[in-house]
């Protein structure tokens, strides 16, 4: 994860770029107080929200509520690139 903007630059939101290589996984996790808005810049993946899997590919966006367990698996042959915005910023 590469931080583009943190709480020092904006106390209301944090912005990050995340890259997931082919066959890579971001394991199940949740954010206690942050909404995570994710925009797929490149690639194909499966996003798990709670117990449901969803195809998630370039050009799609989702807002993940605070407290919801989620995960992501790269299902394509290229790196998945995500623009992740956290409101409020990760602490």
C-alpha positions as CSV (number, residue, x, y, z in Angstrom):
1,X,0.0,0.0,0.0
2,X,1.3,3.4,-1.0
3,X,-0.1,6.4,0.9
4,X,-0.9,9.3,-1.3
5,X,-2.6,11.5,1.3
6,X,-2.8,11.0,5.1
7,X,-4.4,12.7,8.0
8,X,-1.6,15.3,8.1
9,X,-2.7,16.4,4.6
10,X,-6.4,16.0,5.0
11,X,-8.0,15.2,8.5
12,X,-11.2,14.0,6.8
13,X,-9.9,11.4,4.3
14,X,-6.9,9.2,3.5
15,X,-6.0,8.1,0.0
16,X,-3.9,5.0,-0.9
17,X,-2.9,3.0,-4.0
18,X,-2.9,-0.8,-3.4
19,X,-1.4,-3.3,-5.9
20,X,-2.3,-7.0,-5.8
21,X,-0.2,-9.3,-8.0
22,X,-1.8,-12.2,-10.0
23,X,-3.1,-14.8,-7.6
24,X,-2.5,-12.4,-4.7
25,X,-4.9,-12.0,-1.9
26,X,-5.9,-9.3,0.6
27,X,-7.2,-11.5,3.5
28,X,-10.4,-11.0,5.4
29,X,-10.3,-7.9,7.6
30,X,-12.5,-4.9,8.7
31,X,-12.0,-1.3,9.6
32,X,-13.6,-0.4,12.9
33,X,-14.4,3.2,12.2
34,X,-13.5,3.9,8.5
35,X,-15.6,3.7,5.4
36,X,-13.3,2.3,2.6
37,X,-14.2,3.4,-0.9
38,X,-12.4,1.4,-3.5
39,X,-12.1,2.2,-7.2
40,X,-10.4,-0.4,-9.5
41,X,-7.9,1.3,-11.7
42,X,-6.8,-1.9,-13.4
43,X,-7.3,-5.7,-13.4
44,X,-9.9,-8.3,-12.4
45,X,-10.6,-9.6,-9.0
46,X,-13.2,-11.1,-6.7
47,X,-14.3,-8.9,-3.8
48,X,-15.8,-10.7,-0.7
49,X,-18.2,-8.5,1.3
50,X,-19.3,-10.4,4.4
51,X,-20.1,-13.9,3.0
52,X,-20.9,-12.8,-0.6
53,X,-18.4,-12.8,-3.5
54,X,-18.6,-10.2,-6.3
55,X,-16.7,-9.8,-9.5
56,X,-14.7,-6.6,-9.2
57,X,-12.9,-5.2,-12.2
58,X,-11.4,-2.0,-13.7
59,X,-13.8,0.9,-13.7
60,X,-15.9,-0.4,-10.8
61,X,-16.3,1.3,-7.4
62,X,-17.6,0.2,-4.0
63,X,-18.1,1.8,-0.6
64,X,-17.4,-0.7,2.2
65,X,-19.1,0.3,5.5
66,X,-17.1,0.4,8.7
67,X,-17.2,-2.9,10.5
68,X,-17.9,-5.1,7.4
69,X,-15.5,-7.9,6.9
70,X,-14.1,-7.9,3.4
71,X,-11.3,-9.5,1.3
72,X,-10.0,-9.4,-2.3
73,X,-8.5,-12.0,-4.6
74,X,-6.8,-11.2,-7.9
75,X,-8.3,-13.6,-10.5
76,X,-6.6,-12.2,-13.5
77,X,-3.2,-12.4,-15.2
78,X,-2.2,-8.9,-14.4
79,X,-1.7,-6.8,-11.3
80,X,-4.9,-5.3,-9.8
81,X,-4.5,-1.7,-8.9
82,X,-6.9,-0.1,-6.4
83,X,-7.5,3.5,-5.4
84,X,-8.6,3.3,-1.7
85,X,-10.1,6.2,0.1
86,X,-10.7,6.0,3.8
87,X,-13.1,8.3,5.6
88,X,-12.0,9.2,8.2
89,X,-8.3,8.4,7.4
90,X,-6.7,5.3,8.8
91,X,-5.1,6.0,12.2
